[in-house]
Amino acid sequence: MIMTLAGLMSGLLGVASGALKMLAMDTCMGMPARVSAMTSNFMIGITAAAGAVVFFANGYIDPRVALFVLMLLAVGAEMLLRGVGVAL
């Protein structure tokens, strides 16, 4: 029920519902704070990716600007792989 309320607030008001999702997972579901934070971040990432696809399909995103984001994503992936010990 709290997740539904969080989704409605996020969709109608444009506010982030991460705090309510964390509250629901911590209090109602008994999840550890670290796990619920990562789950909330994952859900936010999926929602943002879906929104980005819609914006790009409608021509609201300039591909030249998006190129810089893709470059940062590649650098971040390289940093993550080096952090876990995978040599490139």
PDB file of N, CA, C and O in Angstrom:
ATOM      1  N   MET A   1       0.823  -1.193   0.000  1.00  0.00           N
ATOM      2  CA  MET A   1       0.000   0.000   0.000  1.00  0.00           C
ATOM      3  C   MET A   1       0.871   1.262   0.000  1.00  0.00           C
ATOM      4  O   MET A   1       0.568   2.243  -0.679  1.00  0.00           O
ATOM      5  N   ILE A   2       1.966   1.213   0.783  1.00  0.00           N
ATOM      6  CA  ILE A   2       2.850   2.384   0.846  1.00  0.00           C
ATOM      7  C   ILE A   2       3.551   2.584  -0.489  1.00  0.00           C
ATOM      8  O   ILE A   2       3.761   3.721  -0.910  1.00  0.00           O
ATOM      9  N   MET A   3       3.915   1.500  -1.158  1.00  0.00           N
ATOM     10  CA  MET A   3       4.568   1.618  -2.463  1.00  0.00           C
ATOM     11  C   MET A   3       3.622   2.236  -3.489  1.00  0.00           C
ATOM     12  O   MET A   3       4.049   3.030  -4.328  1.00  0.00           O
ATOM     13  N   THR A   4       2.354   1.880  -3.428  1.00  0.00           N
ATOM     14  CA  THR A   4       1.371   2.466  -4.334  1.00  0.00           C
ATOM     15  C   THR A   4       1.236   3.956  -4.070  1.00  0.00           C
ATOM     16  O   THR A   4       1.189   4.751  -5.009  1.00  0.00           O
ATOM     17  N   LEU A   5       1.174   4.338  -2.811  1.00  0.00           N
ATOM     18  CA  LEU A   5       1.099   5.750  -2.439  1.00  0.00           C
ATOM     19  C   LEU A   5       2.349   6.498  -2.908  1.00  0.00           C
ATOM     20  O   LEU A   5       2.251   7.619  -3.406  1.00  0.00           O
ATOM     21  N   ALA A   6       3.503   5.888  -2.753  1.00  0.00           N
ATOM     22  CA  ALA A   6       4.753   6.514  -3.200  1.00  0.00           C
ATOM     23  C   ALA A   6       4.752   6.705  -4.707  1.00  0.00           C
ATOM     24  O   ALA A   6       5.182   7.750  -5.196  1.00  0.00           O
ATOM     25  N   GLY A   7       4.278   5.720  -5.450  1.00  0.00           N
ATOM     26  CA  GLY A   7       4.203   5.844  -6.900  1.00  0.00           C
ATOM     27  C   GLY A   7       3.228   6.915  -7.343  1.00  0.00           C
ATOM     28  O   GLY A   7       3.503   7.659  -8.285  1.00  0.00           O
ATOM     29  N   LEU A   8       2.089   7.000  -6.668  1.00  0.00           N
ATOM     30  CA  LEU A   8       1.108   8.039  -6.994  1.00  0.00           C
ATOM     31  C   LEU A   8       1.660   9.433  -6.713  1.00  0.00           C
ATOM     32  O   LEU A   8       1.493  10.349  -7.519  1.00  0.00           O
ATOM     33  N   MET A   9       2.318   9.587  -5.566  1.00  0.00           N
ATOM     34  CA  MET A   9       2.904  10.897  -5.235  1.00  0.00           C
ATOM     35  C   MET A   9       3.961  11.288  -6.245  1.00  0.00           C
ATOM     36  O   MET A   9       4.032  12.441  -6.669  1.00  0.00           O
ATOM     37  N   SER A  10       4.776  10.333  -6.627  1.00  0.00           N
ATOM     38  CA  SER A  10       5.837  10.609  -7.588  1.00  0.00           C
ATOM     39  C   SER A  10       5.271  10.984  -8.948  1.00  0.00           C
ATOM     40  O   SER A  10       5.755  11.916  -9.590  1.00  0.00           O
ATOM     41  N   GLY A  11       4.259  10.269  -9.383  1.00  0.00           N
ATOM     42  CA  GLY A  11       3.679  10.523 -10.688  1.00  0.00           C
ATOM     43  C   GLY A  11       2.862  11.799 -10.747  1.00  0.00           C
ATOM     44  O   GLY A  11       2.931  12.533 -11.732  1.00  0.00           O
ATOM     45  N   LEU A  12       2.099  12.071  -9.716  1.00  0.00           N
ATOM     46  CA  LEU A  12       1.213  13.230  -9.721  1.00  0.00           C
ATOM     47  C   LEU A  12       1.914  14.530  -9.350  1.00  0.00           C
ATOM     48  O   LEU A  12       1.642  15.577  -9.937  1.00  0.00           O
ATOM     49  N   LEU A  13       2.800  14.463  -8.390  1.00  0.00           N
ATOM     50  CA  LEU A  13       3.427  15.679  -7.881  1.00  0.00           C
ATOM     51  C   LEU A  13       4.828  15.918  -8.412  1.00  0.00           C
ATOM     52  O   LEU A  13       5.360  17.022  -8.297  1.00  0.00           O
ATOM     53  N   GLY A  14       5.422  14.897  -8.990  1.00  0.00           N
ATOM     54  CA  GLY A  14       6.779  15.055  -9.514  1.00  0.00           C
ATOM     55  C   GLY A  14       7.842  15.034  -8.432  1.00  0.00           C
ATOM     56  O   GLY A  14       8.962  15.495  -8.653  1.00  0.00           O
ATOM     57  N   VAL A  15       7.507  14.507  -7.268  1.00  0.00           N
ATOM     58  CA  VAL A  15       8.479  14.427  -6.181  1.00  0.00           C
ATOM     59  C   VAL A  15       9.077  13.034  -6.147  1.00  0.00           C
ATOM     60  O   VAL A  15       8.461  12.061  -6.582  1.00  0.00           O
ATOM     61  N   ALA A  16      10.273  12.961  -5.627  1.00  0.00           N
ATOM     62  CA  ALA A  16      10.936  11.664  -5.515  1.00  0.00           C
ATOM     63  C   ALA A  16      10.263  10.847  -4.416  1.00  0.00           C
ATOM     64  O   ALA A  16       9.990  11.361  -3.331  1.00  0.00           O
ATOM     65  N   SER A  17      10.004   9.607  -4.696  1.00  0.00           N
ATOM     66  CA  SER A  17       9.333   8.755  -3.722  1.00  0.00           C
ATOM     67  C   SER A  17      10.295   7.804  -3.031  1.00  0.00           C
ATOM     68  O   SER A  17       9.868   6.851  -2.380  1.00  0.00           O
ATOM     69  N   GLY A  18      11.589   8.056  -3.169  1.00  0.00           N
ATOM     70  CA  GLY A  18      12.582   7.175  -2.565  1.00  0.00           C
ATOM     71  C   GLY A  18      12.470   7.078  -1.067  1.00  0.00           C
ATOM     72  O   GLY A  18      12.668   6.006  -0.496  1.00  0.00           O
ATOM     73  N   ALA A  19      12.149   8.201  -0.409  1.00  0.00           N
ATOM     74  CA  ALA A  19      12.029   8.186   1.058  1.00  0.00           C
ATOM     75  C   ALA A  19      10.869   7.304   1.503  1.00  0.00           C
ATOM     76  O   ALA A  19      10.992   6.565   2.480  1.00  0.00           O
ATOM     77  N   LEU A  20       9.753   7.374   0.801  1.00  0.00           N
ATOM     78  CA  LEU A  20       8.620   6.523   1.169  1.00  0.00           C
ATOM     79  C   LEU A  20       8.905   5.060   0.866  1.00  0.00           C
ATOM     80  O   LEU A  20       8.496   4.179   1.623  1.00  0.00           O
ATOM     81  N   LYS A  21       9.600   4.793  -0.227  1.00  0.00           N
ATOM     82  CA  LYS A  21       9.948   3.405  -0.545  1.00  0.00           C
ATOM     83  C   LYS A  21      10.890   2.839   0.507  1.00  0.00           C
ATOM     84  O   LYS A  21      10.750   1.690   0.926  1.00  0.00           O
ATOM     85  N   MET A  22      11.848   3.654   0.928  1.00  0.00           N
ATOM     86  CA  MET A  22      12.774   3.202   1.977  1.00  0.00           C
ATOM     87  C   MET A  22      12.013   2.916   3.272  1.00  0.00           C
ATOM     88  O   MET A  22      12.261   1.909   3.935  1.00  0.00           O
ATOM     89  N   LEU A  23      11.086   3.808   3.629  1.00  0.00           N
ATOM     90  CA  LEU A  23      10.279   3.615   4.831  1.00  0.00           C
ATOM     91  C   LEU A  23       9.481   2.324   4.751  1.00  0.00           C
ATOM     92  O   LEU A  23       9.405   1.570   5.721  1.00  0.00           O
ATOM     93  N   ALA A  24       8.887   2.073   3.593  1.00  0.00           N
ATOM     94  CA  ALA A  24       8.086   0.856   3.431  1.00  0.00           C
ATOM     95  C   ALA A  24       8.948  -0.390   3.547  1.00  0.00           C
ATOM     96  O   ALA A  24       8.569  -1.357   4.208  1.00  0.00           O
ATOM     97  N   MET A  25      10.105  -0.364   2.904  1.00  0.00           N
ATOM     98  CA  MET A  25      10.956  -1.562   2.940  1.00  0.00           C
ATOM     99  C   MET A  25      11.573  -1.771   4.315  1.00  0.00           C
ATOM    100  O   MET A  25      11.716  -2.909   4.761  1.00  0.00           O
ATOM    101  N   ASP A  26      11.944  -0.681   4.995  1.00  0.00           N
ATOM    102  CA  ASP A  26      12.531  -0.821   6.330  1.00  0.00           C
ATOM    103  C   ASP A  26      11.498  -1.266   7.356  1.00  0.00           C
ATOM    104  O   ASP A  26      11.701  -2.244   8.077  1.00  0.00           O
ATOM    105  N   THR A  27      10.386  -0.535   7.414  1.00  0.00           N
ATOM    106  CA  THR A  27       9.405  -0.751   8.472  1.00  0.00           C
ATOM    107  C   THR A  27       8.504  -1.945   8.210  1.00  0.00           C
ATOM    108  O   THR A  27       8.391  -2.840   9.048  1.00  0.00           O
ATOM    109  N   CYS A  28       7.870  -1.958   7.060  1.00  0.00           N
ATOM    110  CA  CYS A  28       6.862  -2.988   6.790  1.00  0.00           C
ATOM    111  C   CYS A  28       7.460  -4.321   6.380  1.00  0.00           C
ATOM    112  O   CYS A  28       6.949  -5.377   6.755  1.00  0.00           O
ATOM    113  N   MET A  29       8.538  -4.279   5.612  1.00  0.00           N
ATOM    114  CA  MET A  29       9.103  -5.515   5.086  1.00  0.00           C
ATOM    115  C   MET A  29      10.278  -6.032   5.906  1.00  0.00           C
ATOM    116  O   MET A  29      10.701  -7.176   5.737  1.00  0.00           O
ATOM    117  N   GLY A  30      10.810  -5.187   6.800  1.00  0.00           N
ATOM    118  CA  GLY A  30      11.896  -5.623   7.663  1.00  0.00           C
ATOM    119  C   GLY A  30      13.240  -5.766   6.972  1.00  0.00           C
ATOM    120  O   GLY A  30      14.096  -6.517   7.438  1.00  0.00           O
ATOM    121  N   MET A  31      13.440  -5.058   5.869  1.00  0.00           N
ATOM    122  CA  MET A  31      14.714  -5.143   5.153  1.00  0.00           C
ATOM    123  C   MET A  31      15.760  -4.259   5.826  1.00  0.00           C
ATOM    124  O   MET A  31      15.410  -3.234   6.410  1.00  0.00           O
ATOM    125  N   PRO A  32      17.031  -4.634   5.754  1.00  0.00           N
ATOM    126  CA  PRO A  32      18.085  -3.762   6.269  1.00  0.00           C
ATOM    127  C   PRO A  32      18.134  -2.464   5.458  1.00  0.00           C
ATOM    128  O   PRO A  32      17.750  -2.438   4.289  1.00  0.00           O
ATOM    129  N   ALA A  33      18.610  -1.389   6.094  1.00  0.00           N
ATOM    130  CA  ALA A  33      18.634  -0.071   5.454  1.00  0.00           C
ATOM    131  C   ALA A  33      19.488  -0.074   4.188  1.00  0.00           C
ATOM    132  O   ALA A  33      19.123   0.548   3.190  1.00  0.00           O
ATOM    133  N   ARG A  34      20.598  -0.756   4.227  1.00  0.00           N
ATOM    134  CA  ARG A  34      21.485  -0.768   3.054  1.00  0.00           C
ATOM    135  C   ARG A  34      20.821  -1.462   1.862  1.00  0.00           C
ATOM    136  O   ARG A  34      20.925  -0.987   0.731  1.00  0.00           O
ATOM    137  N   VAL A  35      20.159  -2.553   2.106  1.00  0.00           N
ATOM    138  CA  VAL A  35      19.488  -3.290   1.033  1.00  0.00           C
ATOM    139  C   VAL A  35      18.321  -2.479   0.482  1.00  0.00           C
ATOM    140  O   VAL A  35      18.116  -2.429  -0.731  1.00  0.00           O
ATOM    141  N   SER A  36      17.558  -1.846   1.365  1.00  0.00           N
ATOM    142  CA  SER A  36      16.421  -1.062   0.883  1.00  0.00           C
ATOM    143  C   SER A  36      16.883   0.174   0.121  1.00  0.00           C
ATOM    144  O   SER A  36      16.207   0.597  -0.817  1.00  0.00           O
ATOM    145  N   ALA A  37      18.014   0.763   0.496  1.00  0.00           N
ATOM    146  CA  ALA A  37      18.547   1.909  -0.244  1.00  0.00           C
ATOM    147  C   ALA A  37      18.970   1.494  -1.652  1.00  0.00           C
ATOM    148  O   ALA A  37      18.696   2.205  -2.618  1.00  0.00           O
ATOM    149  N   MET A  38      19.626   0.363  -1.768  1.00  0.00           N
ATOM    150  CA  MET A  38      20.049  -0.108  -3.085  1.00  0.00           C
ATOM    151  C   MET A  38      18.841  -0.492  -3.948  1.00  0.00           C
ATOM    152  O   MET A  38      18.836  -0.236  -5.152  1.00  0.00           O
ATOM    153  N   THR A  39      17.843  -1.091  -3.354  1.00  0.00           N
ATOM    154  CA  THR A  39      16.636  -1.456  -4.096  1.00  0.00           C
ATOM    155  C   THR A  39      15.916  -0.205  -4.587  1.00  0.00           C
ATOM    156  O   THR A  39      15.439  -0.162  -5.721  1.00  0.00           O
ATOM    157  N   SER A  40      15.837   0.810  -3.731  1.00  0.00           N
ATOM    158  CA  SER A  40      15.203   2.071  -4.118  1.00  0.00           C
ATOM    159  C   SER A  40      15.967   2.738  -5.254  1.00  0.00           C
ATOM    160  O   SER A  40      15.358   3.244  -6.196  1.00  0.00           O
ATOM    161  N   ASN A  41      17.284   2.744  -5.173  1.00  0.00           N
ATOM    162  CA  ASN A  41      18.098   3.319  -6.251  1.00  0.00           C
ATOM    163  C   ASN A  41      17.922   2.554  -7.557  1.00  0.00           C
ATOM    164  O   ASN A  41      17.891   3.157  -8.630  1.00  0.00           O
ATOM    165  N   PHE A  42      17.807   1.243  -7.474  1.00  0.00           N
ATOM    166  CA  PHE A  42      17.592   0.430  -8.670  1.00  0.00           C
ATOM    167  C   PHE A  42      16.253   0.766  -9.323  1.00  0.00           C
ATOM    168  O   PHE A  42      16.169   0.899 -10.544  1.00  0.00           O
ATOM    169  N   MET A  43      15.199   0.904  -8.500  1.00  0.00           N
ATOM    170  CA  MET A  43      13.880   1.246  -9.041  1.00  0.00           C
ATOM    171  C   MET A  43      13.890   2.628  -9.684  1.00  0.00           C
ATOM    172  O   MET A  43      13.264   2.831 -10.725  1.00  0.00           O
ATOM    173  N   ILE A  44      14.590   3.573  -9.080  1.00  0.00           N
ATOM    174  CA  ILE A  44      14.688   4.922  -9.638  1.00  0.00           C
ATOM    175  C   ILE A  44      15.434   4.883 -10.967  1.00  0.00           C
ATOM    176  O   ILE A  44      15.060   5.587 -11.906  1.00  0.00           O
ATOM    177  N   GLY A  45      16.478   4.073 -11.057  1.00  0.00           N
ATOM    178  CA  GLY A  45      17.234   3.949 -12.304  1.00  0.00           C
ATOM    179  C   GLY A  45      16.407   3.376 -13.435  1.00  0.00           C
ATOM    180  O   GLY A  45      16.498   3.844 -14.570  1.00  0.00           O
ATOM    181  N   ILE A  46      15.596   2.362 -13.138  1.00  0.00           N
ATOM    182  CA  ILE A  46      14.736   1.763 -14.156  1.00  0.00           C
ATOM    183  C   ILE A  46      13.711   2.783 -14.650  1.00  0.00           C
ATOM    184  O   ILE A  46      13.453   2.880 -15.850  1.00  0.00           O
ATOM    185  N   THR A  47      13.129   3.541 -13.718  1.00  0.00           N
ATOM    186  CA  THR A  47      12.145   4.555 -14.096  1.00  0.00           C
ATOM    187  C   THR A  47      12.788   5.649 -14.939  1.00  0.00           C
ATOM    188  O   THR A  47      12.204   6.093 -15.927  1.00  0.00           O
ATOM    189  N   ALA A  48      13.976   6.082 -14.561  1.00  0.00           N
ATOM    190  CA  ALA A  48      14.674   7.127 -15.322  1.00  0.00           C
ATOM    191  C   ALA A  48      15.052   6.639 -16.711  1.00  0.00           C
ATOM    192  O   ALA A  48      14.958   7.397 -17.676  1.00  0.00           O
ATOM    193  N   ALA A  49      15.474   5.399 -16.827  1.00  0.00           N
ATOM    194  CA  ALA A  49      15.827   4.858 -18.138  1.00  0.00           C
ATOM    195  C   ALA A  49      14.609   4.785 -19.054  1.00  0.00           C
ATOM    196  O   ALA A  49      14.704   5.102 -20.240  1.00  0.00           O
ATOM    197  N   ALA A  50      13.475   4.373 -18.512  1.00  0.00           N
ATOM    198  CA  ALA A  50      12.253   4.319 -19.320  1.00  0.00           C
ATOM    199  C   ALA A  50      11.839   5.718 -19.770  1.00  0.00           C
ATOM    200  O   ALA A  50      11.430   5.905 -20.916  1.00  0.00           O
ATOM    201  N   GLY A  51      11.941   6.688 -18.886  1.00  0.00           N
ATOM    202  CA  GLY A  51      11.616   8.068 -19.247  1.00  0.00           C
ATOM    203  C   GLY A  51      12.564   8.613 -20.301  1.00  0.00           C
ATOM    204  O   GLY A  51      12.143   9.343 -21.199  1.00  0.00           O
ATOM    205  N   ALA A  52      13.836   8.266 -20.198  1.00  0.00           N
ATOM    206  CA  ALA A  52      14.815   8.745 -21.171  1.00  0.00           C
ATOM    207  C   ALA A  52      14.526   8.197 -22.562  1.00  0.00           C
ATOM    208  O   ALA A  52      14.694   8.905 -23.555  1.00  0.00           O
ATOM    209  N   VAL A  53      14.096   6.950 -22.639  1.00  0.00           N
ATOM    210  CA  VAL A  53      13.759   6.359 -23.940  1.00  0.00           C
ATOM    211  C   VAL A  53      12.573   7.095 -24.565  1.00  0.00           C
ATOM    212  O   VAL A  53      12.567   7.354 -25.769  1.00  0.00           O
ATOM    213  N   VAL A  54      11.578   7.429 -23.755  1.00  0.00           N
ATOM    214  CA  VAL A  54      10.402   8.145 -24.260  1.00  0.00           C
ATOM    215  C   VAL A  54      10.797   9.543 -24.725  1.00  0.00           C
ATOM    216  O   VAL A  54      10.382   9.978 -25.799  1.00  0.00           O
ATOM    217  N   PHE A  55      11.591  10.244 -23.929  1.00  0.00           N
ATOM    218  CA  PHE A  55      12.026  11.585 -24.321  1.00  0.00           C
ATOM    219  C   PHE A  55      12.853  11.553 -25.608  1.00  0.00           C
ATOM    220  O   PHE A  55      12.685  12.402 -26.483  1.00  0.00           O
ATOM    221  N   PHE A  56      13.751  10.563 -25.716  1.00  0.00           N
ATOM    222  CA  PHE A  56      14.590  10.459 -26.909  1.00  0.00           C
ATOM    223  C   PHE A  56      13.743  10.138 -28.148  1.00  0.00           C
ATOM    224  O   PHE A  56      13.976  10.691 -29.223  1.00  0.00           O
ATOM    225  N   ALA A  57      12.769   9.251 -27.992  1.00  0.00           N
ATOM    226  CA  ALA A  57      11.913   8.876 -29.121  1.00  0.00           C
ATOM    227  C   ALA A  57      11.084  10.057 -29.622  1.00  0.00           C
ATOM    228  O   ALA A  57      10.772  10.136 -30.810  1.00  0.00           O
ATOM    229  N   ASN A  58      10.728  10.966 -28.731  1.00  0.00           N
ATOM    230  CA  ASN A  58       9.939  12.141 -29.111  1.00  0.00           C
ATOM    231  C   ASN A  58      10.801  13.325 -29.527  1.00  0.00           C
ATOM    232  O   ASN A  58      10.271  14.386 -29.856  1.00  0.00           O
ATOM    233  N   GLY A  59      12.114  13.163 -29.518  1.00  0.00           N
ATOM    234  CA  GLY A  59      13.007  14.214 -29.981  1.00  0.00           C
ATOM    235  C   GLY A  59      13.306  15.293 -28.963  1.00  0.00           C
ATOM    236  O   GLY A  59      13.730  16.388 -29.333  1.00  0.00           O
ATOM    237  N   TYR A  60      13.093  15.006 -27.673  1.00  0.00           N
ATOM    238  CA  TYR A  60      13.346  15.998 -26.636  1.00  0.00           C
ATOM    239  C   TYR A  60      14.778  15.978 -26.115  1.00  0.00           C
ATOM    240  O   TYR A  60      15.147  16.829 -25.306  1.00  0.00           O
ATOM    241  N   ILE A  61      15.589  15.025 -26.561  1.00  0.00           N
ATOM    242  CA  ILE A  61      16.971  14.912 -26.097  1.00  0.00           C
ATOM    243  C   ILE A  61      17.900  15.177 -27.270  1.00  0.00           C
ATOM    244  O   ILE A  61      17.754  14.585 -28.339  1.00  0.00           O
ATOM    245  N   ASP A  62      18.853  16.070 -27.060  1.00  0.00           N
ATOM    246  CA  ASP A  62      19.855  16.383 -28.079  1.00  0.00           C
ATOM    247  C   ASP A  62      20.931  15.292 -28.037  1.00  0.00           C
ATOM    248  O   ASP A  62      21.597  15.145 -27.013  1.00  0.00           O
ATOM    249  N   PRO A  63      21.120  14.527 -29.111  1.00  0.00           N
ATOM    250  CA  PRO A  63      22.101  13.431 -29.090  1.00  0.00           C
ATOM    251  C   PRO A  63      23.524  13.897 -28.814  1.00  0.00           C
ATOM    252  O   PRO A  63      24.328  13.132 -28.282  1.00  0.00           O
ATOM    253  N   ARG A  64      23.850  15.142 -29.167  1.00  0.00           N
ATOM    254  CA  ARG A  64      25.208  15.638 -28.898  1.00  0.00           C
ATOM    255  C   ARG A  64      25.447  15.763 -27.397  1.00  0.00           C
ATOM    256  O   ARG A  64      26.553  15.510 -26.918  1.00  0.00           O
ATOM    257  N   VAL A  65      24.416  16.152 -26.660  1.00  0.00           N
ATOM    258  CA  VAL A  65      24.556  16.261 -25.215  1.00  0.00           C
ATOM    259  C   VAL A  65      24.564  14.872 -24.583  1.00  0.00           C
ATOM    260  O   VAL A  65      25.298  14.624 -23.626  1.00  0.00           O
ATOM    261  N   ALA A  66      23.751  13.974 -25.119  1.00  0.00           N
ATOM    262  CA  ALA A  66      23.683  12.612 -24.588  1.00  0.00           C
ATOM    263  C   ALA A  66      25.005  11.873 -24.770  1.00  0.00           C
ATOM    264  O   ALA A  66      25.303  10.947 -24.015  1.00  0.00           O
ATOM    265  N   LEU A  67      25.793  12.265 -25.752  1.00  0.00           N
ATOM    266  CA  LEU A  67      27.086  11.632 -25.980  1.00  0.00           C
ATOM    267  C   LEU A  67      27.988  11.790 -24.766  1.00  0.00           C
ATOM    268  O   LEU A  67      28.711  10.860 -24.407  1.00  0.00           O
ATOM    269  N   PHE A  68      27.955  12.953 -24.130  1.00  0.00           N
ATOM    270  CA  PHE A  68      28.777  13.171 -22.940  1.00  0.00           C
ATOM    271  C   PHE A  68      28.348  12.253 -21.796  1.00  0.00           C
ATOM    272  O   PHE A  68      29.186  11.762 -21.039  1.00  0.00           O
ATOM    273  N   VAL A  69      27.052  12.027 -21.677  1.00  0.00           N
ATOM    274  CA  VAL A  69      26.562  11.111 -20.645  1.00  0.00           C
ATOM    275  C   VAL A  69      27.054   9.703 -20.926  1.00  0.00           C
ATOM    276  O   VAL A  69      27.453   8.989 -20.007  1.00  0.00           O
ATOM    277  N   LEU A  70      27.030   9.297 -22.194  1.00  0.00           N
ATOM    278  CA  LEU A  70      27.525   7.960 -22.545  1.00  0.00           C
ATOM    279  C   LEU A  70      29.009   7.826 -22.260  1.00  0.00           C
ATOM    280  O   LEU A  70      29.475   6.763 -21.850  1.00  0.00           O
ATOM    281  N   MET A  71      29.759   8.917 -22.479  1.00  0.00           N
ATOM    282  CA  MET A  71      31.192   8.882 -22.171  1.00  0.00           C
ATOM    283  C   MET A  71      31.405   8.747 -20.663  1.00  0.00           C
ATOM    284  O   MET A  71      32.280   7.997 -20.230  1.00  0.00           O
ATOM    285  N   LEU A  72      30.623   9.457 -19.868  1.00  0.00           N
ATOM    286  CA  LEU A  72      30.732   9.336 -18.417  1.00  0.00           C
ATOM    287  C   LEU A  72      30.337   7.937 -17.952  1.00  0.00           C
ATOM    288  O   LEU A  72      30.920   7.405 -17.008  1.00  0.00           O
ATOM    289  N   LEU A  73      29.357   7.349 -18.609  1.00  0.00           N
ATOM    290  CA  LEU A  73      28.957   5.980 -18.280  1.00  0.00           C
ATOM    291  C   LEU A  73      30.093   5.004 -18.550  1.00  0.00           C
ATOM    292  O   LEU A  73      30.329   4.091 -17.759  1.00  0.00           O
ATOM    293  N   ALA A  74      30.796   5.189 -19.660  1.00  0.00           N
ATOM    294  CA  ALA A  74      31.927   4.319 -19.986  1.00  0.00           C
ATOM    295  C   ALA A  74      33.052   4.473 -18.968  1.00  0.00           C
ATOM    296  O   ALA A  74      33.655   3.484 -18.551  1.00  0.00           O
ATOM    297  N   VAL A  75      33.334   5.715 -18.568  1.00  0.00           N
ATOM    298  CA  VAL A  75      34.377   5.944 -17.560  1.00  0.00           C
ATOM    299  C   VAL A  75      33.966   5.321 -16.225  1.00  0.00           C
ATOM    300  O   VAL A  75      34.792   4.724 -15.534  1.00  0.00           O
ATOM    301  N   GLY A  76      32.688   5.462 -15.866  1.00  0.00           N
ATOM    302  CA  GLY A  76      32.197   4.867 -14.621  1.00  0.00           C
ATOM    303  C   GLY A  76      32.284   3.352 -14.641  1.00  0.00           C
ATOM    304  O   GLY A  76      32.632   2.733 -13.636  1.00  0.00           O
ATOM    305  N   ALA A  77      31.967   2.748 -15.790  1.00  0.00           N
ATOM    306  CA  ALA A  77      32.073   1.291 -15.902  1.00  0.00           C
ATOM    307  C   ALA A  77      33.517   0.840 -15.769  1.00  0.00           C
ATOM    308  O   ALA A  77      33.801  -0.174 -15.132  1.00  0.00           O
ATOM    309  N   GLU A  78      34.435   1.599 -16.373  1.00  0.00           N
ATOM    310  CA  GLU A  78      35.848   1.256 -16.251  1.00  0.00           C
ATOM    311  C   GLU A  78      36.321   1.368 -14.802  1.00  0.00           C
ATOM    312  O   GLU A  78      37.061   0.511 -14.320  1.00  0.00           O
ATOM    313  N   MET A  79      35.897   2.418 -14.113  1.00  0.00           N
ATOM    314  CA  MET A  79      36.266   2.591 -12.710  1.00  0.00           C
ATOM    315  C   MET A  79      35.715   1.446 -11.859  1.00  0.00           C
ATOM    316  O   MET A  79      36.399   0.951 -10.963  1.00  0.00           O
ATOM    317  N   LEU A  80      34.478   1.026 -12.140  1.00  0.00           N
ATOM    318  CA  LEU A  80      33.874  -0.084 -11.395  1.00  0.00           C
ATOM    319  C   LEU A  80      34.646  -1.372 -11.627  1.00  0.00           C
ATOM    320  O   LEU A  80      34.923  -2.107 -10.679  1.00  0.00           O
ATOM    321  N   LEU A  81      34.993  -1.650 -12.864  1.00  0.00           N
ATOM    322  CA  LEU A  81      35.740  -2.873 -13.162  1.00  0.00           C
ATOM    323  C   LEU A  81      37.120  -2.857 -12.511  1.00  0.00           C
ATOM    324  O   LEU A  81      37.576  -3.880 -12.000  1.00  0.00           O
ATOM    325  N   ARG A  82      37.782  -1.707 -12.527  1.00  0.00           N
ATOM    326  CA  ARG A  82      39.078  -1.629 -11.843  1.00  0.00           C
ATOM    327  C   ARG A  82      38.934  -1.783 -10.339  1.00  0.00           C
ATOM    328  O   ARG A  82      39.812  -2.332  -9.674  1.00  0.00           O
ATOM    329  N   GLY A  83      37.803  -1.288  -9.800  1.00  0.00           N
ATOM    330  CA  GLY A  83      37.562  -1.409  -8.363  1.00  0.00           C
ATOM    331  C   GLY A  83      37.379  -2.842  -7.900  1.00  0.00           C
ATOM    332  O   GLY A  83      37.752  -3.185  -6.778  1.00  0.00           O
ATOM    333  N   VAL A  84      36.808  -3.682  -8.754  1.00  0.00           N
ATOM    334  CA  VAL A  84      36.613  -5.084  -8.382  1.00  0.00           C
ATOM    335  C   VAL A  84      37.767  -5.969  -8.826  1.00  0.00           C
ATOM    336  O   VAL A  84      37.748  -7.182  -8.615  1.00  0.00           O
ATOM    337  N   GLY A  85      38.778  -5.350  -9.449  1.00  0.00           N
ATOM    338  CA  GLY A  85      39.989  -6.093  -9.766  1.00  0.00           C
ATOM    339  C   GLY A  85      40.062  -6.670 -11.172  1.00  0.00           C
ATOM    340  O   GLY A  85      40.906  -7.526 -11.437  1.00  0.00           O
ATOM    341  N   VAL A  86      39.206  -6.228 -12.071  1.00  0.00           N
ATOM    342  CA  VAL A  86      39.257  -6.706 -13.454  1.00  0.00           C
ATOM    343  C   VAL A  86      40.137  -5.756 -14.246  1.00  0.00           C
ATOM    344  O   VAL A  86      39.823  -4.572 -14.370  1.00  0.00           O
ATOM    345  N   ALA A  87      41.237  -6.269 -14.782  1.00  0.00           N
ATOM    346  CA  ALA A  87      42.177  -5.429 -15.548  1.00  0.00           C
ATOM    347  C   ALA A  87      41.697  -5.314 -16.979  1.00  0.00           C
ATOM    348  O   ALA A  87      41.270  -6.297 -17.585  1.00  0.00           O
ATOM    349  N   LEU A  88      41.770  -4.114 -17.511  1.00  0.00           N
ATOM    350  CA  LEU A  88      41.365  -3.906 -18.911  1.00  0.00           C
ATOM    351  C   LEU A  88      42.576  -3.795 -19.801  1.00  0.00           C
ATOM    352  O   LEU A  88      42.438  -3.618 -21.011  1.00  0.00           O
TER     353      LEU A  88
END
